[in-house]
Amino acid sequence: MVQSAEVVIVGGGIVGASIAYHLTSAGCRDVVILERESHQGKGSTGKSMGGVRAQFSTPSSIRMSLYSIPFFRDFEERLGYPSGYRPQGYLLMATNQRQMGYLRSNVVIQRASGLETVELVTTEDIVRTVPQVRADDIVGGTFCSTDGFVDPYSVMTGFTLRACDQGARVFRDAEVIAIDRDSNGVSGVRTSAGSIATRTVVNATGAWSARVAKMAGLDLPVEPLRRMLVPTEPFDKISHGAPMTIDLATGFHFRPEGLGLLMAWCDPEEKPSFNTNFDRAFVEKVLTLGVARVPVLEQVEVNPSRAWAGLYEMTPDHHPILGAAPGIAGLYLASGFSGHGVMHSPATGKIMADLILKGTTDLIDARLLDYNRFAEGRMIQETAVF
Ligand SMILES: Cc1cc2nc3c(=O)[nH]c(=O)nc-3n(C[C@H](O)[C@H](O)[C@H](O)COP(=O)(O)OP(=O)(O)OC[C@H]3O[C@@H](n4cnc5c(N)ncnc54)[C@H](O)[C@@H]3O)c2cc1C
């Protein structure tokens, strides 16, 4: 463990790793990542579905995707490590005019924000794209061809390796247990493996970030929420080139994964908690919704012991909280991605490096995502959460 560092990033998931990469790329080389686990990726990053999309409902979410998706596309060229980006698209399917109106108004916002690859699609287009879909009640949808999937673990590893080449150091088995302050603000962190003096601490601890913020006396409105994923056994009745396919009627969605599929659904009954046990009853629930929309799923085989659960990190408006913590000089926040932290990790790294090193960023209007928006009634709701 080092004695001091210019910047200490708490949390070695995909977000902490991207921040370290962007800071060191901008010339700030004395950067330390502290991860409490024996290896990185054991938080939400290693549990993610890996979906990346620009089909959001607010300009700031869309702009973060417009930085991030080309970054994933060029990742290997820039960082010498694969991101696993597969531009197979996201297909959103509507079953009534209210949902269709919602999709139409999102497309207007997406195009105005600079997204050129999104289009409204007809029921016939949907059936051409995923012929196995039961389409008798579908009224249309949207498709964005540059949306798709990445390998979150590989992206995290690529960011970490390049950050380390550029001067960063990673300490694992180093749980931050206290954040020290003096009259000038943050003065250091204490960990299970020793103490580090620093004037800059970044809280990138995902679903656990409210606990870490509390160590500096800050209440952070980020709540953990369990999400479960169910992989199927090898299945070739649906193309492995299919998009992420989302049924807006129920929220059921699936995408190809390996030789089979990965199925998901956000259970509205789920309450905030740190529970990451997979509930076997979920297999029945997700399959019932799945078969109703894609009847051929009746034939999939599922081994429940291969399914898993992880945590979303929810904020009241489903946008992350990025930037300086008010009243605590040197403390920075980068969490609350509300289930979008993988896809927005490149933009988050860039925004945080800009804010830490220059105090400003031109990637987004940073004020929209600051901590004070909650107290000042400036929340902006992101409604495209699946
Ligand atoms: C089932 C599921 C599906 C998802 N699907 C998608 C998707 O399709 N697309 C998408 O973009 N996002 C998705 N997400 C969300 C995404 O995984 C997260 O938003 C993202 O991984 C957040 O990254 P992070 O680095 O902030 O957090 P994490 O990966 O959780 O990393 C935080 C790290 O902080 C460490 N830590 C915590 N406390 C301390 C401490 N005191 N000291 C030191 N270290 C500490 C933890 O061990 C952890 O490694 C999904 C999440 C789940 C659970």
The ligand as a MOL file (V3000), in Angstrom:
LIG
                    3D

  0  0  0     0  0            999 V3000
M  V30 BEGIN CTAB
M  V30 COUNTS 53 58 0 0 0
M  V30 BEGIN ATOM
M  V30 1 C -28.5500 -8.2770 -13.4010 0
M  V30 2 C -27.9530 -6.9750 -13.8620 0
M  V30 3 C -28.0210 -6.6310 -15.2090 0
M  V30 4 C -27.4630 -5.4340 -15.6480 0
M  V30 5 N -27.5000 -5.1410 -16.9800 0
M  V30 6 C -26.9020 -4.0060 -17.4250 0
M  V30 7 C -26.8510 -3.7380 -18.8220 0
M  V30 8 O -27.3640 -4.5080 -19.6520 0
M  V30 9 N -26.2160 -2.6030 -19.2300 0
M  V30 10 C -25.6550 -1.7180 -18.3280 0
M  V30 11 O -25.1100 -0.7020 -18.7540 0
M  V30 12 N -25.6940 -1.9610 -17.0030 0
M  V30 13 C -26.3010 -3.0770 -16.5430 0
M  V30 14 N -26.3420 -3.3300 -15.1940 0
M  V30 15 C -25.8310 -2.3100 -14.2630 0
M  V30 16 C -24.3280 -2.3360 -14.2180 0
M  V30 17 O -23.8820 -3.6370 -13.9650 0
M  V30 18 C -23.8300 -1.3600 -13.1530 0
M  V30 19 O -24.4630 -0.1100 -13.3200 0
M  V30 20 C -22.3340 -1.1690 -13.2500 0
M  V30 21 O -21.6650 -2.4110 -13.2000 0
M  V30 22 C -21.8340 -0.2620 -12.1540 0
M  V30 23 O -20.4300 -0.3090 -12.1560 0
M  V30 24 P -19.6360 0.2270 -10.8880 0
M  V30 25 O -18.2060 0.0940 -11.2050 0
M  V30 26 O -20.1760 1.5620 -10.5100 0
M  V30 27 O -20.1070 -0.7540 -9.7090 0
M  V30 28 P -19.5790 -2.1940 -9.2890 0
M  V30 29 O -19.2340 -3.0380 -10.4430 0
M  V30 30 O -20.5630 -2.7330 -8.3290 0
M  V30 31 O -18.2230 -1.8560 -8.5730 0
M  V30 32 C -18.1910 -1.2410 -7.2920 0
M  V30 33 C -17.0290 -1.8690 -6.5570 0
M  V30 34 O -16.8500 -1.1910 -5.3220 0
M  V30 35 C -16.3600 -2.1450 -4.4060 0
M  V30 36 N -16.5600 -1.6080 -3.0600 0
M  V30 37 C -17.7240 -1.4160 -2.4000 0
M  V30 38 N -17.5070 -0.8970 -1.1780 0
M  V30 39 C -16.1630 -0.7290 -1.0690 0
M  V30 40 C -15.3200 -0.2330 -0.0400 0
M  V30 41 N -15.8150 0.2200 1.1170 0
M  V30 42 N -13.9850 -0.2100 -0.2610 0
M  V30 43 C -13.4550 -0.6610 -1.4260 0
M  V30 44 N -14.2100 -1.1660 -2.4230 0
M  V30 45 C -15.5490 -1.1920 -2.2610 0
M  V30 46 C -17.1710 -3.3780 -4.7190 0
M  V30 47 O -16.5360 -4.5550 -4.2490 0
M  V30 48 C -17.2410 -3.3260 -6.2400 0
M  V30 49 O -16.2220 -4.0830 -6.8670 0
M  V30 50 C -26.8510 -4.5340 -14.7250 0
M  V30 51 C -26.7900 -4.8750 -13.3690 0
M  V30 52 C -27.3230 -6.0910 -12.9410 0
M  V30 53 C -27.2430 -6.4410 -11.4880 0
M  V30 END ATOM
M  V30 BEGIN BOND
M  V30 1 1 1 2
M  V30 2 1 2 3
M  V30 3 2 2 52
M  V30 4 2 3 4
M  V30 5 1 4 5
M  V30 6 1 4 50
M  V30 7 2 5 6
M  V30 8 1 6 7
M  V30 9 1 6 13
M  V30 10 2 7 8
M  V30 11 1 7 9
M  V30 12 1 9 10
M  V30 13 2 10 11
M  V30 14 1 10 12
M  V30 15 2 12 13
M  V30 16 1 13 14
M  V30 17 1 14 15
M  V30 18 1 14 50
M  V30 19 1 15 16
M  V30 20 1 16 17
M  V30 21 1 16 18
M  V30 22 1 18 19
M  V30 23 1 18 20
M  V30 24 1 20 21
M  V30 25 1 20 22
M  V30 26 1 22 23
M  V30 27 1 23 24
M  V30 28 2 24 25
M  V30 29 1 24 26
M  V30 30 1 24 27
M  V30 31 1 27 28
M  V30 32 2 28 29
M  V30 33 1 28 30
M  V30 34 1 28 31
M  V30 35 1 31 32
M  V30 36 1 32 33
M  V30 37 1 33 34
M  V30 38 1 33 48
M  V30 39 1 34 35
M  V30 40 1 35 36
M  V30 41 1 35 46
M  V30 42 1 36 37
M  V30 43 1 36 45
M  V30 44 2 37 38
M  V30 45 1 38 39
M  V30 46 1 39 40
M  V30 47 2 39 45
M  V30 48 1 40 41
M  V30 49 2 40 42
M  V30 50 1 42 43
M  V30 51 2 43 44
M  V30 52 1 44 45
M  V30 53 1 46 47
M  V30 54 1 46 48
M  V30 55 1 48 49
M  V30 56 2 50 51
M  V30 57 1 51 52
M  V30 58 1 52 53
M  V30 END BOND
M  V30 END CTAB
M  END
